[in-house]
Amino acid sequence: MRTRPLKVALLGCGVVGSEVARIMTTHADDLAARIGAPVELAGVAVRRPSKVREGIDPALITTDATALVERGDIDVVVEVIGGIEPARTLITTAFENGASVVSANKALLAEDSAALHAAAEKYGRDLYYEAAVAGAIPLVRPLRESLAGDKVNRVLGIVNGTTNFILDKMDTSGAGYSEALDEATALGYAEADPTADVEGFDAAAKAAILAGIAFHTRVKIGDVHREGITEVTAADIASARRMGCTVKLLAICERAADGASVTARVHPAMIPLSHPLASVREAYNAVFVEAEAAGQLMFYGPGAGGSPTASAVLGDLVAVCRNKLGEATGPGESAYTRLPVSPMGEVVTRYHISLDVADKPGVLAQVATVFAEQGVSIDTVRQQGKDGEASLVVVTHRAPDAALSGTVEALRKLDTVRGVASIMRVEGE
């Protein structure tokens, strides 16, 4: 074993960063044995140096992150500060000064992965980011390495624990969205500002990363169709239950049947209770990967939190340090397919549409005519009426999203349709 330690700089010492530092200290001997050399925490960049950080030598604390990554003796930079800047500049500066990088920064990777990979390749460094997608769940490395010889056609999953907790509570307790969000906040599953989670931004960033790796093409967060869960109601949950379904916020990345394009989308969807994702409860994540040779693979576990995310960071740290000792680098960007990302309008799926209509003869015929004119086939219809008003629930067969959008627009123009109460896709069948 090499006795000279590999030096690690830690950018950020919040929930995840402090746990990374703790594990590096308490498991130092094990990490050294697995790597083939000891690892040494050489510096920790933070914004508030006065904060007490148990187990970390105060002499390691600095507010000058740039100076830390420019030192020249740093072997690996662990970036857990998040956001676009200064993280992007710090990572590229680390590469320029001889360090490889382990990052948990999904927002940056989903926005600027190509440039980061290019910088890593230019300077012969590693860029690893297992922790950016699903916490402790090994997902990035299986896609980049274990399935490198296979053809992945679809990635489908629950990649945000906050939204899964909220929807699960709405389903199991009958709570409304606001009540479930309040509970998630009280338990620490939701941030004070939950926008990134509940509006689907977090899941969309992860979908972009997964699609890029799975399909060997460049997918940015702007390419991902995004819908959040703020419009999901208790009535939607109840309607799903009547269909033998539950509602989940899904990230879906697919290769087109002809292989000429890909799609990436995040939105709430009804899935059958028989589907394995329907049983994913609380704040857990689960992802299905469908490959030609391997078939269906499912990855399940805690998708967020200090310890789970730190586990993924440390796994990358070990891999990068091993590469450093072997004077090698791991896999970089694979974007050789250069497949275009198709717009949401071309995605083919099923829909559940709930309408408020006048309770009188001929309404159902008018609605059915609209669907027929738009080329959308109806699977089932359920109608309930009382005191001159009625609700009409239509479940379609598979059709392009653009056709469904045209159908809804035409329905709104009918005098007998008082309003479109809800629209939700049906997946997993």
N, C-alpha and C positions, 0 to 999 in steps of 0.2 A: 504493500500500500504506500502511496505517495504521502509523505509527511507534510509537505507544504500545502497549506489550506487553499481551497478555492474561495475567493472573496465574493460576497453577495451584497449588493446594495438594494435596499428596500424603499420603494417610493410609495408612501402612504402607510399609516399605522392605525387605521380604524378597526372595525370589527374583523375584517379579513386579515389585514396586515399584522395586527397584534397577534392573531392566532398563528400566522406563518412564523413570526418571530418566536413564539412560544414553542412550537413544534421543532423548529431548528435547534433550539436550546435543549429541550428535554429529550429529544431523540437524536442528539448529535452523534453518538456512537453508532447507532443503527444506520443513520444516513451515511456516515463515513464508510461503513462496511459495504453498503450497497453501491456507493459511488466509486469507491477505490481511493478516496482521498477525503480528508476532513473539509467541511464547509464552515466558513466564518462569516458572521454578520458584520460587515465592515462599515455600515452607515445606514441611517434611517432618516429619510426626508419627510418632514411633517410641516403643517401650517401653524400649529399651536405648540411651541416647544415647552411651554410651562406645564402642560398637562402631564400628570404622573402616569408612567407606563411601566407597570409591574413587570419585572424580569428583564428589562432592557436597560443596559448601561447608559446613563444620561450622556456620557461622553460621545455616544454614537449618534445622538440626535442632532439634526441640522435643519435649517429652513432653506438652505441653498441646494435645491435638488440638482440644478445645472452643474454646480461645482462637484457634486458627488458623482454624477455619471461621467464627468470629464476627467476624473482622477487618473485614469490610465491603468490602474492596477486592479480594477474591478472585472471579475470574470463573468458575472451574471447580474443583470438588473431585473428585479421583480417589481412590476408596475401594477399597483392596485389602487391608484388614485381615481381612475375613471375619467369620463369626459373626453373631449377632443383635444383641447389645449389646456395646460402645457404638456399633456401626456405624449402627443404626437412628436413634438420637438424633442422631448427628453428621450424617447425611444430611439429616434434617428441619431441623436447625439451619442447615445450609448453604443450604437453600432459603429459609429465613426471612431469611437475611442476604444474599441476592442472587446466590448461586452456583448454577449448574447442576451436575449430578453425573454422573460416569462411574463405574460400579461393576462389579466382577467377583464380587459376593457372591451366589452361587446360593442359599445357605441362606436368607438374608434375603428375597430376591425370591420364593422359593418359599413362604415363610411369610407375608409381609406386603406383597406387591406392590400390592394395592389401596390400602392406606393411603399407601404411598410415592408412587404415581402421583397420588393425590388431593392430597397435599402439594405435589408438583411443579406440578400444575395450578393450585392455589390461589395460588401465588406466581409463576406464569408462568415456570417453569424447565424445563429438560430433564432427563430421566432416561434414560440410555443404558446398556446392559449386555450388549453383544455377548460380552464375555469371560466371562460367567457360565455359558455353556452348553457350548461345544465349542472352547475355546482359540482358535486362529487361524482356524478354519473359519468363514467368513461364513454365518451361519444365522439369527440373530435379525433382522437387517436385511432379508434377502430375504423372511422371513415377514411382517414388519411393513410393508414398503414395496413390494418387487418383486411380491409376490403379493397385495397389498391388493385388487386387483380380481378375484381368482380365488376359488374355493371349495376350501379344503384339506380333504381327507377323511381323510388318514392321514399320520402321521409315524412312521417306523420306523427305529431305528438303534442303533449302538454309541456310547455317549456317555461311557464311562469307560475310559481307557487302561490302568489297573492291572489291571482284571479281564480285559480283552481280552488283555493280555500273559500273564496266568496261564493262561487257557483255551487260548491259542495254544500255549504251551509244553507243556501237558498233551496237546494233540493231536499236536504235531509230534515230541515227544521221548519220549512215554509216561510222563512224570513224574506223580507224584501231586500232589494239591492243595498239600500242605505244602512239597514240594520246589520247586514252581513259585513259590509265595509267597516262599520264601527267596531264590530267584534274583531275583525282582522287587524285593525289599527291598535286596539287595546292589547292584543296578544303579540304585537310586534311584527306581524306578517306584512303589514302595509306601512309605507312611509307616511309622514305627515302630509306630504303632497304625493298622492298615489297615481298621478296622471300617467307616468311612464308605464306603470303596470296595467291599470284599468283601461287605458285607451289603446293598449296593444303595442306601444313603441318598443318596450323591452323584448317582447316576443318577436316582433318584426326584425329587430337587429339580430337575434339568434337565428331566425329563419334565413336571413341573408347569408350568414356565416355557414350554416349547414348546407344550403343549396349550392354555394360556391364550392365547398369541399366535395359534396356528393356527386356533383355533375361536372366537375373540372371546368368550371366556367366562372366568370366574374359576375357576381350578384351583389348589388349595393342595397342599402335599406330603402332607398327611393324606388327600387324595382319591386318592392314587396307591397302587395295590396294589404291594407291594414284596417281592421274594425275592432273596437274595444267592446267591453261588456256593460257599459253604462246604460244602454238601452234595454238590456235583458230584464224582463219583469217576472214577477211571481206567476203571472198568467202563462208566460212562455214556458216556465219550468213545469207548470201543471199540464200544459198541452203536450209537452214532451213525454211526461209520465204516462199520459193516456195512450201515447203511441208506443209505449215500451222503450222509451229513450231517456237520456239525460242530456244536459247541456254542458259543453266544455268549450273553453277557448283553445282552438287548435292552430298550430303552425303546420302548414302543408306545403311541401316542396315536391314537385312532380316533373318527370321527364315526359314530354309529349309522346303519344303512341308511335309517331313516325320518327322519333328521336331528333327532330329538327329544332326543337325549342324546349324551354323549361318554364315553369310557373312557380311563384312563391307567394303565399298568402297567409294572413292571420285573421281569423274571425271566429265568433261564436258559432257553434254548430250542434245540432242534435245528433247523438250517436246511440245506437241500440245498446240496451243494457247487457246484451250478450258480448259486446265488444270489450276486450281487455282494458281499454282506456276508460271505460265507464266506471270501473272499480277503483280508479286512482283517486284517493281521497285527500282531504286536508290540503297541506301545502306541498304535496309531493309532485314530482315530474315523472313523465314516462314518454318514451319516444320509440316508435316503430320504424325500422329501416327495412325496405323491401329491395332485395337484390336478386339478380337472375340466377346465380348459382347457389348463394347462401339461403335464399328464400326469405322468410320473415324473421327478423330479429327484434327483440324488445329490450330496451334499456330502462331501468326503473330505479328511483331513489330520491333522496332529498336534493332539490335543485337550487337551494340557496342557503344562506347562513354562514357564519364565520368558520366553523369547523369543517363542514362539507366543502366549501369553496377553497379553504386552505389546503385540504387534502388534495384537490386537483392541482393547485399551485405547486405543492411539494412534489407531486408525481412528475410534473413538467421539470421542476428544478433538478431532480435526480437524473432525468433523461438528458437534459442540456449539459449538466456537469459531466456525465459519462461521455458525451460527444466531445466535450472540451478536452478531456484527458486523452481521448483517442484521436485528437486533432481532426475531427470530422464534424459534419453538420447533418441534422436530420432533414426530413422532407420539407421542401419549401412550397411555394404556390404552384398549383397545378391548374392551369386555365387554358389548356391546349384546345379544348373543344370550341371555345368562343361561341357558345350557343346563345341566341337571343332570348330575352325574357318576354314571354307573351303577356299581353294585358289581361286584366281580370275578365273582360268581356268575352274572351275566348275560352275561359274555363268552363268545363261541363260538369254540372252537379245537380242535385235535387234540391227542391225548395219546400219549405213549410210557410204558407202565407195565411195570416189571419185577417179577415175583413169584417168591418162593421157595416151591415147592409140593412135595407128596409125589409121588413118581414111581410112580403106580399108575393103573389104568384108571378113567375117569370124571371125572378132575380137570378136564380141559379142558372137558367138558360142563358141570360145575358153574360154572366161571368164566364160560363163555359165557352161561349162564342169568342170572347176576348182571348182566352187561352188558345183556342184553335187558330184564330187569325194570326197569332204570334208564333205559331208552330210549336207550342208547348203542350205536351201530353199530360193530362191529369191522371194521377194514380188513385187518390181517394178524396172524398169530400165529406165533411161533417157540418151539419147546420143545426143551430139551436135558435129558437125565436120566442119572444115574449113582448106583449104590449106594443106591437108595431115595429119593434127593432129586433135584429137578429145578428148572430155571429156566424161567419162562414169560414171554415178552415179547409184549405186546399193543400194537398201534398202532391207535388208533381213527379213525373219521371225525370230522368236526366236530360238537361238541356243547357245550351250555352248561357252564360251569365247575362250576356247582352240581350238575349231573347226574354229572359225573366225581367230584366229592367224595363224593356219595352212593354211587357205585359202589365207590370205594376203601374207604369205611366198611363196606359190605356184604361186600367181599372179605375184610377182616380178620376177619370173624366165621366164615368157613369153616374147618372143622377141617383141611381139606387144604391150606390156605394157611399156610405157616410164617411168612411176613412179606412186606411190600412193600419190595423192595430200593431202588427208585427210581421217581420220577414226574417226567416232564418234558414240557413242551409242545412241539409241533412247529409251526413257523411258516415263512413264506416260500414257501408252495406255492400 
